[in-house]
Structure formats: C-alpha cells, structure tokens
C-alpha cells in the first residue's frame, strides 16, 4: 500500500485522531497564524498537502474572507475537506502531487501542515523554491511539520516521548498501529537544513518560530 492509499484509508478518522496523535496540537496550528500577519483582508492562500483542510480551517478563522486552494494527492482526504467547507465560498481543490503540479497563480500565503516531511531532501529543497516562486512579494510561507533532531540520541528520546503520549491518548491498538505504519513514509529534515533551503530559494526573512520535541513551525517571508 502506497502513501496515497494509506492516507485514503485514514481520511475518515484523520481529524478525530489529530489531538490524540499530536501532543502540541493547539500551539502547532494556532501560533504561526497569531504571529504572522497578512495585510490583505482577502488573501489568496495555497494549502499544500492540505489533507482534510484542518490547517486551512484554522487560517480562515483568522482570515474569514481568504480565497483558499487546497492541493493533496489523496482524493479521500480532500473529500473530507469539501464537507468541512461545504456551503462556504472561496475554496477550490486540486487532487494532484504538489511536487509536480504546474502552478500558474500567485499567492499571498502558502501553508502546509504535516506533509512536507514525507519528501526527501532534494524534493523539499525544490518545493521551497516553488513556494518562493509562486508567492507575491511580501508573501508568507508557513510549514508546520515534523522536524528531525541533529542528534540521533535526542531523536530517540523524542520518539519515545511521542509513543508514551499516544499510548495514553485513548487511541485503540489498531489506530496506534496504523499511525506507526504511516511513519514509515516519513523523511524529516533538520531545522538547519530547511532554513538553508529556504535561504537558497530566496526568502529574505526565515526562522523556526516554534519547536517542541519532533514538531516545529518554519516561517519565511519573500
């Protein structure tokens, strides 16, 4: 079963499991949006690896008139997003591999949550260049994602702490096994590597604005 099929299978339960799988849920999704302000009242936003639209939902609570495009490889995940935003204007959907999609429009914000860590280093660097290219001048890129520790020992500690949290979360053994199976598709990179790629892409202001255990938020302004 490939990554698309894994996430297709998890789509129906994905949102309900987020708080139980993510020990930093609230600050992970809300902190970047409270710190980074778009001056436009109706920003154009691209959510890459959008899944069920969870990050877009948080964003549109702050920018309720945003025009949001969600792109994801999994049509089943996007089906959940379409239900989430049913009856609301300003949303469009693309079922495609965002690393290969020929984007034609410019955006004020590009956001992503828990998706880019599935890419290898070369594809991450290429994607960061794409994000730079499709942003308007002054545009913001936010990546809330899994981060690799530069220390193997610390990485093991972070993984063990995450597993302790998950085992106490109320998830069933089946759900825990499915989550663990999905981690086989992970290929996270360190903060330093990713900040270097963002700088090489041309971003003028970059930082890791939040990190706890294996979860962090990278931000960049064009």
N, C-alpha and C positions, 0 to 999 in steps of 0.2 A: 504494500500500500504506500503510495507516494504522499508527498506533503499536501497536495490538493485534496486527496481523498481523506487524509487524516483530519483536516480541518472541515471538510464537508461533513464528516461523521460527527464532529464535535459541535457543529453550529447550533443545534437546538439547546444545548446545555451550556454553551460558552459563557454567556453573560452571568448566569446564576452561579457559575463557579469562580468568577473573577476575584471576588473578595476572599474566597477560600484558598485561592492559589497565589494571591499577591499580598504579602504582608505589609506592603507600603501603599495600598490601593489609593487612599484619599489624596495624599500629597503627590503621588506619582502622576495622577491625572489633573489635579487642580493647581498645583504650584506653578507649573510653567505658564499657565494661562493667566494667573494673577500677576506674574512678573513681567510678561511680555505683552506690550500693548500695540495694537494696530490702530493707526489714526483714522482709518476709513470706517464709516459706520456700516457699510455693506461689503466687507472684504470678500474677495474670491479666494476660496480655500481648496487645497487638494489634500486629501487624506489617503496616503499610500499604505497599502496593506491594511485597509480600513476594517476588514472583518465585519463585525456586526454593527459597526458605527458607534462604538462606545466612546471613543475619544472625540469624535465629531459631536456627539450629544453633549459632552461637557463643554466643548467650544461654543456651540450655539446657545448655551445658557448664558454665555457672556456676550456673544455677538449674534443676537437673535435674528438679524437680517442678513447674515452671511449667505453667500452662494457657495455651496459645498459640493465638490465632486469626490466621490468615493471610488477607489480602484482596488480590486482584490482579485486574486486568482480563483477563489472559491465562490462559485455562484450560490451555494447554500448559505454561506456567511452573509453575502450581500442580500439574500432573500430576507434574512432576519433584519438587516439594516433597513430595507424597504418597508417592512412592517413597523419598525421603530419610528420612522419618519413619515408614515402614511398620513396624508392629509395636510402635510406641511410643504410650503413652496420653497424652491431654491435648492433642491437636491437632485443630483444626477449621478449615474452609476456606470462604471466600466468594469466588465469582467475580463481581466487580462493580467498578464505578467508585467508588473510595473517596471521591471528592469529592462524590458524590451519594447515597451509601448512608445509609439512616436507622439509624444505630447506636442500639441500645437498652440496651446493657450499659455498666457502668463498668469501668475497667481500672486496674491499678497501674502499668503501664508501657505506653507507646505508642512503638514504634520504627519506623524507616524507614531504608533504605539505597538510595541511587542511584535514587530515584524522584521525589521532590517537585520536583526541578529541571526536570521536564517541564511543570510547571504555570506559568501566567502569574502575575503579581504578585497580582492580585485573588484568584485561586483559592488561592494559597499562604496569603495572609492569612486567608481564610475557613477553610482547612483547619486552620491553627494554632488558630483559635477552636474548631473542632470538637474538636481534640485536648485542649484545655483542658477543654471541657465534659464529655468522656467519661472524664477521669481522676478517680480518687479524690483526696481531699485528701492532699497529700504525694506524689502520683504523679509519675512521671518521664517526660519526653518526650525522645527522642534522635533526631536526624536526621543521619545520616552521608551526605554528599551532595556534589555539585559546587557550588562557590561561585564567584560572579563577582567578579573584581577591580574595584575602583572606578576603576582606571587602565586604559584601553584598551591602552596600551603594555605593561603588565605582563601583561595577559590574553593578548596575542600571544606573549609570552615563555613563559608557562605552556603554551600550546597547542603551541608548537614543542618544548618540553622533553618534553611528553607524546608527541608524534609520534616524537621520537627514541627514547624508551623503547619504544614499540610496535614500531617498525621493527627493534629489536634483540631483541625478545621471543621470536622464533621463530614468530610467527603467519604464516600464509600471506598472500599479497597479497589473496586473496578475503576472508579473515577481517578484514583491516585495512580493506578497502573497506566491508564490512558494518558494522563498528564505526563508521566515519566516517559512513555513511549514517544510522545511528541518532542521531548527534549533531545531525542536522537537526531533531529533535524537542526539543532542549534549550532551556530558557529560564531559566538560572540567575539568582539574585539575589545581591546583596552581603551580607556579614555584617551590616552596619549595618541594611540594610532588614529582614532577617529577625529580628534582635534587637528591632527596633521593633515588628514584627508580633506577636512573642511577648509583649512587654510589654503591647501593646494588648489582647491576648487575656486578660490577667490573671495570667500566670505571675509568681511572686514572685522566683525566682532564675533568671537566664538568663546564658548565656555561650557563646562559641565556645571549646570546650575543646581543639580541635586544628585546625590548618590547615597544609597544605603544598601548594604550587602551587595547583591548582584544586580541591583536595579538602579538606573540612573537616567537623567534627562540632559541631553545635549541641546544647546541652542546656538543659532548662528543668524547673523543679520547681514544681508547683502549691501 
